[in-house]
């Protein structure tokens, strides 16, 4: 892959450089609640602008249905990018229409523009190669050079990620270069003990990565909603906790494999359980009890790992040389159920290991809970992309940049 530094050495002054970024930030009534992904791509955009490029930034946001939807506009992200760059950022109200063409044509050397949400055009995500290619052709008219730096989207075979690089000279941005370097340390260059902490809601989202990690990790610590499928597979009562019964047999197989291969698979020993899911808007105090993981009442659901589990998991992380964490271990958005996720984050901070926080929810949790991002080895911008890389899959966006 050609790097952005190599591209800059060739000269980009006066060239229209299309940067496929990941500005897919969470919004609450039009306000950005976590700007981490914008800050992550800002250095690449700044480098290009400082070198005199006419920078055209593109991204998706959310899951609109292939047509404009004001709820998913990139306007707030464009405004925030301008604040971070300390410069005006133009905004096109469409993707390849008159506004995009006029906005890009009006750029002068060193200026930056953001075009509207790519997924407002059905061609971006189409599974039909011709439809996707036609949209890529129109995007290519806006630029002379392509820079891929939206790591959170490289696992998608989308027009702006996969098809567009084939139509323009291309290079990899600073963020993707960093992300791939980090992931190699989790796959090809692992220092041991290697501990993986997996949380999140559904075990089905993590099946493939668990399958792969059973041959690579030394310890797997399981938390979040997915833990209750594991606990159920051990024969425990999990009450009304999140449970994927269709995955129980697969989970049993993984537990058997872990034992056979010497991988330490660690499950919660206690949880915070309640009859009611917390109100995440008002953050009203929750009513819960701490119970052993094998004694969850039939009318209650587990919403966070308990204090014994927090201590146990911290001890399992303490002597690690490499730690990868993907997924909160409780409903961290509510203060009464944030303790487990905070304990995991603190254990990573306290560790001397190379620590990687992967996934949008985990990254948001770290920031929401007030941790210094610099206290971690790396905070990834791509949850799904990171997991698929660890699964050993070929990521379309990376393959396109190698061509």
Wavefront OBJ file of the C-alpha trace (Angstrom):
o trace
v 0.000 0.000 0.000
v 1.189 3.508 -0.781
v 1.264 5.554 2.411
v 0.053 9.099 2.794
v 3.638 10.223 3.397
v 4.638 8.751 0.037
v 1.691 10.501 -1.564
v 2.656 13.811 0.014
v 6.230 13.373 -1.196
v 4.916 13.096 -4.754
v 3.017 16.351 -4.284
v -0.707 17.000 -3.867
v -0.825 20.786 -4.232
v -3.826 21.765 -6.342
v -5.096 18.182 -6.572
v -8.579 17.159 -5.482
v -7.984 14.457 -2.880
v -10.984 12.316 -1.933
v -10.650 11.132 1.684
v -12.938 8.259 2.605
v -13.224 8.940 6.329
v -15.347 7.439 9.069
v -17.408 10.257 10.534
v -20.076 7.850 11.769
v -20.430 9.539 15.139
v -23.291 9.081 17.623
v -25.852 11.888 17.605
v -28.474 12.901 20.153
v -31.016 15.304 18.674
v -28.437 16.550 16.190
v -25.649 16.939 18.755
v -22.496 14.808 18.584
v -22.064 12.851 21.802
v -18.644 11.358 20.979
v -16.348 12.961 18.381
v -13.606 10.332 18.653
v -13.833 9.207 15.036
v -13.618 12.758 13.731
v -10.560 13.447 15.866
v -8.992 10.203 14.649
v -9.085 11.169 10.955
v -8.321 14.862 11.489
v -4.510 14.431 11.241
v -4.747 12.930 7.735
v -7.056 15.704 6.545
v -4.844 18.376 8.124
v -1.703 16.972 6.463
v -3.331 17.045 3.045
v -4.708 20.554 3.498
v -1.353 21.862 4.718
v 0.249 20.383 1.601
v -2.126 22.377 -0.589
v -4.581 19.640 -1.543
v -8.217 20.413 -2.191
v -9.662 17.913 0.235
v -13.027 16.240 -0.363
v -14.120 14.294 2.731
v -16.789 11.614 2.453
v -18.369 9.228 4.961
v -21.508 7.408 5.955
v -23.474 8.000 9.133
v -26.023 5.583 10.530
v -28.201 3.390 8.355
v -30.396 5.535 6.116
v -32.343 3.599 3.480
v -30.517 4.786 0.369
v -32.280 8.154 0.325
v -31.788 11.507 2.072
v -32.839 11.553 5.720
v -32.156 14.707 7.798
v -31.682 12.587 10.926
v -28.491 11.172 9.387
v -27.000 14.321 7.888
v -23.246 14.796 8.141
v -23.678 18.536 8.719
v -22.873 18.311 12.470
v -19.756 16.243 11.708
v -18.615 18.766 9.097
v -19.021 21.584 11.602
v -17.039 19.692 14.248
v -14.283 18.893 11.743
v -13.993 22.602 10.999
v -13.596 23.324 14.711
v -10.835 20.730 15.020
v -9.024 22.019 11.928
v -9.442 25.633 12.955
v -10.689 26.447 9.460
v -13.939 26.739 7.572
v -15.141 23.460 6.082
v -17.550 23.679 3.175
v -20.542 21.333 3.177
v -22.301 19.883 0.154
v -25.934 18.980 0.688
v -25.780 15.983 -1.654
v -23.254 13.305 -2.603
v -22.742 13.521 -6.376
v -25.328 16.125 -7.390
v -25.083 19.820 -8.173
v -24.201 20.859 -4.620
v -21.283 18.407 -4.427
v -19.961 19.413 -7.851
v -20.237 23.140 -7.126
v -18.748 22.821 -3.638
v -15.740 20.859 -4.877
v -15.243 23.144 -7.872
v -15.128 26.148 -5.526
v -12.324 24.724 -3.385
v -8.951 26.427 -3.477
v -5.610 24.925 -2.455
v -5.663 23.879 1.213
v -9.433 24.044 1.609
v -11.628 21.203 2.868
v -15.176 20.184 2.003
v -17.450 17.451 3.311
v -20.079 15.934 1.050
v -23.358 14.603 2.411
v -23.883 11.081 3.779
v -22.815 8.542 1.154
v -25.606 6.193 2.175
v -28.178 8.732 0.959
v -27.414 7.117 -2.415
v -28.496 3.478 -2.821
v -25.453 2.790 -4.984
v -23.114 3.090 -1.996
v -24.248 -0.121 -0.309
v -25.752 -1.963 -3.281
v -24.911 -5.638 -3.676
v -25.219 -5.191 -7.438
v -21.729 -4.587 -8.831
v -22.998 -2.452 -11.705
v -25.100 -0.164 -9.513
v -22.290 0.209 -7.011
v -19.795 0.830 -9.812
v -21.975 3.492 -11.374
v -22.030 5.405 -8.093
v -18.251 5.014 -7.779
v -17.880 6.462 -11.281
v -19.774 9.586 -10.214
v -17.735 9.923 -7.030
v -14.535 9.603 -9.083
v -15.532 12.715 -11.042
v -15.042 14.732 -7.850
v -11.382 13.823 -7.345
v -7.931 13.211 -8.765
v -6.587 11.037 -5.929
v -8.156 8.720 -3.331
v -7.037 8.319 0.284
v -8.638 5.550 2.321
v -8.783 6.427 6.004
v -12.196 5.193 7.175
v -11.065 2.134 9.097
v -14.524 1.581 10.566
v -15.821 0.828 7.061
v -13.023 -1.238 5.477
v -14.880 -4.491 6.140
v -17.696 -3.297 3.847
v -17.786 -3.911 0.100
v -19.243 -0.467 -0.568
v -18.734 1.856 -3.512
v -16.627 4.463 -1.713
v -14.581 1.806 0.091
v -14.068 -0.939 -2.485
v -14.900 0.320 -5.978
v -13.627 3.896 -5.912
v -9.947 3.119 -5.203
v -9.835 1.101 -8.438
v -10.801 4.240 -10.348
v -8.213 6.636 -8.927
v -4.568 6.678 -7.839
v -4.795 5.756 -4.167
v -2.999 5.699 -0.845
v -3.701 4.654 2.718
v -4.299 7.349 5.323
v -2.514 7.760 8.626
v -5.348 6.275 10.690
v -5.687 3.055 8.707
v -1.912 2.666 8.707
v -1.915 2.901 12.496
v -4.893 0.557 12.899
v -3.367 -2.164 10.729
v -0.057 -1.886 12.578
v -1.855 -2.364 15.892
v -3.852 -5.345 14.645
v -0.677 -7.062 13.528
v 0.439 -6.902 17.152
v -2.745 -8.818 18.021
v -2.263 -11.471 15.343
v 1.251 -11.922 13.943
v 3.441 -10.300 16.595
v 1.665 -11.146 19.869
v 3.470 -10.779 23.187
v 2.182 -13.160 25.849
v 0.264 -13.653 28.033
v -2.419 -12.505 25.585
v -5.726 -11.660 27.288
v -8.930 -10.876 25.395
v -11.954 -9.312 27.083
v -15.191 -9.699 25.122
v -18.442 -8.012 26.074
v -21.431 -6.581 24.289
v -24.971 -7.772 23.939
v -24.957 -10.797 21.648
v -22.684 -13.803 21.594
v -23.611 -14.319 17.923
v -21.736 -11.093 17.073
v -18.543 -12.564 18.492
v -18.742 -16.230 17.441
v -16.227 -16.036 14.616
v -13.676 -14.080 16.623
v -14.023 -16.462 19.596
v -13.471 -19.355 17.204
v -10.262 -17.749 15.944
v -9.019 -16.602 19.352
v -9.335 -20.064 20.873
v -6.178 -20.856 18.960
v -4.349 -17.627 19.760
v -5.330 -16.094 23.110
v -4.165 -17.351 26.492
v -7.275 -16.092 28.322
v -10.769 -15.094 27.259
v -12.766 -13.038 29.768
v -16.462 -12.928 28.918
v -18.876 -10.220 30.078
v -21.860 -8.189 28.948
v -25.114 -9.634 27.683
v -23.301 -12.388 25.836
v -22.084 -13.874 29.136
v -25.550 -15.161 30.013
v -25.582 -17.556 27.069
v -22.327 -19.013 28.436
v -23.759 -19.220 31.956
v -26.898 -20.915 30.624
v -24.689 -23.375 28.737
v -23.135 -24.322 32.093
v -26.617 -25.185 33.355
v -27.143 -22.011 35.405
v -30.439 -20.174 35.831
v -30.097 -16.778 34.100
v -33.596 -15.447 34.780
v -34.746 -12.949 32.161
v -31.187 -12.017 31.193
v -30.301 -11.651 27.528
v -30.039 -15.193 26.187
v -29.474 -16.609 22.723
v -30.727 -20.174 23.052
v -29.855 -20.938 19.436
v -26.179 -20.393 20.278
v -25.991 -22.598 23.371
v -24.634 -25.655 21.554
v -21.951 -23.571 19.855
v -20.981 -22.016 23.190
v -20.712 -25.472 24.775
v -18.403 -26.497 21.948
v -16.212 -23.445 22.547
v -16.003 -24.183 26.258
v -14.915 -27.739 25.476
v -12.316 -26.509 22.986
v -10.962 -23.977 25.449
v -10.428 -26.711 28.018
v -8.796 -29.004 25.456
v -6.436 -26.318 24.117
v -5.493 -24.840 27.475
v -7.167 -21.492 26.871
v -8.507 -20.074 30.129
v -12.130 -19.088 29.500
v -13.342 -16.976 32.426
v -17.001 -16.218 33.140
v -18.641 -13.898 35.694
v -18.902 -15.253 39.222
v -21.412 -12.609 40.334
v -23.694 -10.067 38.649
v -25.926 -7.112 39.396
v -29.478 -8.288 38.753
v -32.761 -6.384 38.530
v -36.364 -6.887 37.509
v -36.285 -3.689 35.469
v -34.016 -2.421 32.730
v -32.695 1.020 33.735
v -33.976 4.312 32.338
v -31.051 5.514 30.254
v -32.558 8.946 29.611
v -33.327 10.138 33.119
v -30.609 7.960 34.743
v -33.005 7.466 37.659
v -31.475 5.334 40.456
v -31.774 1.620 39.728
v -32.989 -1.077 42.094
v -30.824 -4.197 41.939
v -29.137 -6.877 44.005
v -25.758 -8.529 43.730
v -26.075 -12.283 43.261
v -23.787 -15.184 42.462
v -23.741 -15.964 38.741
v -25.295 -19.383 39.364
v -28.105 -17.942 41.493
v -29.759 -15.312 39.307
v -33.449 -15.114 40.330
v -35.901 -16.284 37.689
v -37.576 -12.866 37.509
v -34.382 -10.818 37.179
v -31.807 -10.023 34.529
v -28.105 -9.474 34.868
v -27.066 -5.947 33.897
v -23.430 -5.750 34.986
v -20.657 -7.920 36.357
v -20.451 -7.893 40.162
v -17.631 -6.795 42.482
v -16.090 -10.282 42.797
v -15.958 -10.602 39.024
v -14.395 -7.152 38.685
v -11.594 -8.196 41.027
v -11.211 -11.551 39.283
v -10.986 -9.998 35.809
v -8.536 -7.338 36.998
v -6.304 -10.106 38.357
v -6.460 -11.951 35.037
v -5.393 -8.778 33.211
v -2.659 -7.737 35.677
v 0.136 -9.987 34.356
v -0.778 -9.727 30.668
v 1.644 -8.536 27.992
v -1.116 -7.899 25.434
v -4.786 -7.080 26.084
v -7.576 -6.617 23.552
v -10.953 -5.442 24.830
v -14.097 -5.317 22.709
v -17.500 -4.603 24.204
v -18.758 -3.158 27.502
v -19.414 -5.703 30.260
v -22.561 -3.994 31.545
v -25.109 -1.304 30.750
v -22.456 1.375 31.234
v -24.763 4.150 30.018
v -26.434 4.042 33.449
v -24.204 5.013 36.391
v -25.436 2.144 38.576
v -24.312 -0.402 35.977
v -21.101 1.276 34.824
v -18.904 -0.215 37.553
v -17.929 -3.346 35.671
v -16.924 -1.538 32.486
v -15.055 1.055 34.559
v -13.191 -1.766 36.356
v -12.103 -3.313 33.044
v -10.908 0.048 31.754
v -9.020 0.714 34.988
v -7.400 -2.719 34.834
v -6.117 -1.903 31.342
v -4.814 1.465 32.537
v -3.056 -0.170 35.486
v -1.535 -2.906 33.326
v 1.931 -2.648 31.815
v 0.629 -4.558 28.779
v 0.090 -3.262 25.256
v -3.632 -2.488 25.535
v -6.124 -2.106 22.692
v -9.697 -0.918 23.096
v -11.673 -2.016 20.051
v -15.199 -1.114 19.064
v -17.336 1.997 19.104
v -19.171 1.108 22.319
v -15.971 0.338 24.219
v -14.310 3.505 22.968
v -17.383 5.554 23.887
v -17.430 3.946 27.332
v -13.801 4.858 27.974
v -14.476 8.480 27.102
v -17.860 8.636 28.849
v -16.336 7.291 32.061
v -13.655 9.955 31.989
v -10.531 7.963 31.211
v -7.551 9.573 29.514
v -7.340 8.073 26.030
v -3.563 8.294 26.174
v -3.567 5.838 29.076
v -4.339 3.026 26.594
v -2.018 1.642 23.959
v -4.582 2.210 21.227
v -8.289 2.979 20.919
v -9.603 1.584 17.650
v -12.178 3.373 15.525
v -13.526 0.187 13.981
v -15.267 -2.471 16.019
v -16.564 -4.661 13.214
v -13.461 -4.117 11.096
v -11.177 -5.002 14.011
v -13.096 -8.186 14.765
v -13.117 -9.338 11.141
v -9.385 -8.694 10.866
v -8.825 -10.788 13.998
v -11.042 -13.478 12.467
v -8.572 -13.674 9.593
v -10.987 -12.359 6.989
v -9.961 -10.344 3.942
v -11.283 -6.813 4.380
v -12.515 -5.393 1.047
v -11.375 -1.850 1.811
v -7.824 -2.937 2.630
v -7.660 -5.247 -0.374
v -8.698 -2.343 -2.618
v -5.910 -0.152 -1.255
v -3.354 -2.878 -1.927
v -4.272 -3.030 -5.597
l 1 2 3 4 5 6 7 8 9 10 11 12 13 14 15 16 17 18 19 20 21 22 23 24 25 26 27 28 29 30 31 32 33 34 35 36 37 38 39 40 41 42 43 44 45 46 47 48 49 50 51 52 53 54 55 56 57 58 59 60 61 62 63 64 65 66 67 68 69 70 71 72 73 74 75 76 77 78 79 80 81 82 83 84 85 86 87 88 89 90 91 92 93 94 95 96 97 98 99 100 101 102 103 104 105 106 107 108 109 110 111 112 113 114 115 116 117 118 119 120 121 122 123 124 125 126 127 128 129 130 131 132 133 134 135 136 137 138 139 140 141 142 143 144 145 146 147 148 149 150 151 152 153 154 155 156 157 158 159 160 161 162 163 164 165 166 167 168 169 170 171 172 173 174 175 176 177 178 179 180 181 182 183 184 185 186 187 188 189 190 191 192 193 194 195 196 197 198 199 200 201 202 203 204 205 206 207 208 209 210 211 212 213 214 215 216 217 218 219 220 221 222 223 224 225 226 227 228 229 230 231 232 233 234 235 236 237 238 239 240 241 242 243 244 245 246 247 248 249 250 251 252 253 254 255 256 257 258 259 260 261 262 263 264 265 266 267 268 269 270 271 272 273 274 275 276 277 278 279 280 281 282 283 284 285 286 287 288 289 290 291 292 293 294 295 296 297 298 299 300 301 302 303 304 305 306 307 308 309 310 311 312 313 314 315 316 317 318 319 320 321 322 323 324 325 326 327 328 329 330 331 332 333 334 335 336 337 338 339 340 341 342 343 344 345 346 347 348 349 350 351 352 353 354 355 356 357 358 359 360 361 362 363 364 365 366 367 368 369 370 371 372 373 374 375 376 377 378 379 380 381 382 383 384 385 386 387 388 389 390 391 392 393 394 395 396 397 398 399 400 401 402 403
